[in-house]
Amino acid sequence: MAVQQIGLSDEMEECVDTCIEAAEVCEWCADECAGHGEGMAECLRLCRDVADLASLCARLCVRDSEFNSQVAEACAEACEACAEECEQHDHDHCQACAEILPRCAESCRNMA
């Protein structure tokens, strides 16, 4: 899903797109982790953090908020931590996060 916003730089558009994708995959992963028991608690927490930060980052970018760079940096850090956690699990939802989140981190840093 490509964002077609007038006035957004290419970096901002890429950040919005990858943040939306990251939020979606992390919501899926968090929901699935909830059913896997206590051993997935850290994955669940990190996925929820990323979903919230990525959603916020996308919204702030679209409105060109003065705070989007700070939130993008926090989102990038959360994405990296979550990807590292998800890489440790063989579940499809975790592997999807591990694949998508590094791209989100990179686009957030490029935008910031």
Backbone hydrogen bonds, N-H to C=O, Kabsch-Sander energy under -0.5 kcal/mol:
donor,donor_aa,acceptor,acceptor_aa,energy
5,Q,3,V,-0.6
8,L,5,Q,-1.1
13,E,9,S,-2.5
14,E,10,D,-2.4
15,C,11,E,-2.2
16,V,12,M,-2.7
17,D,13,E,-2.5
18,T,14,E,-2.6
19,C,15,C,-2.4
20,I,16,V,-2.3
21,E,17,D,-2.0
22,A,18,T,-2.6
23,A,19,C,-2.7
24,E,20,I,-2.2
25,V,21,E,-2.4
26,C,22,A,-2.4
27,E,23,A,-2.1
28,W,24,E,-2.0
29,C,25,V,-2.6
30,A,26,C,-2.9
31,D,27,E,-2.1
32,E,28,W,-2.4
33,C,29,C,-3.0
34,A,30,A,-1.7
35,G,31,D,-0.6
35,G,32,E,-1.1
36,H,33,C,-1.7
40,M,37,G,-1.7
41,A,38,E,-2.0
44,L,40,M,-2.6
45,R,41,A,-2.5
46,L,42,E,-2.6
47,C,43,C,-2.6
48,R,44,L,-2.1
49,D,45,R,-2.3
50,V,46,L,-2.7
51,A,47,C,-2.7
52,D,48,R,-2.4
53,L,49,D,-2.9
54,A,50,V,-3.4
55,S,51,A,-1.9
56,L,52,D,-2.3
57,C,53,L,-3.0
58,A,54,A,-2.4
59,R,55,S,-2.1
60,L,56,L,-2.7
61,C,57,C,-2.4
62,V,58,A,-2.2
63,R,59,R,-1.6
64,D,61,C,-1.4
65,S,60,L,-2.7
68,N,65,S,-1.2
71,V,67,F,-2.1
72,A,68,N,-2.5
73,E,69,S,-2.0
74,A,70,Q,-2.0
75,C,71,V,-2.7
76,A,72,A,-2.4
77,E,73,E,-2.1
78,A,74,A,-2.3
79,C,75,C,-2.8
80,E,76,A,-2.2
81,A,77,E,-2.2
82,C,78,A,-2.7
83,A,79,C,-2.8
84,E,80,E,-2.0
85,E,81,A,-1.9
86,C,82,C,-3.1
87,E,83,A,-2.2
88,Q,85,E,-1.4
89,H,86,C,-1.9
95,Q,91,H,-2.5
96,A,92,D,-2.2
97,C,93,H,-1.7
98,A,94,C,-2.6
99,E,95,Q,-1.3
100,I,96,A,-2.3
101,L,97,C,-2.9
103,R,100,I,-0.6
104,C,100,I,-1.6
105,A,101,L,-2.7
106,E,102,P,-2.2
107,S,103,R,-2.3
108,C,104,C,-2.6
109,R,105,A,-2.2
110,N,106,E,-2.4
111,M,107,S,-2.0
112,A,108,C,-2.5
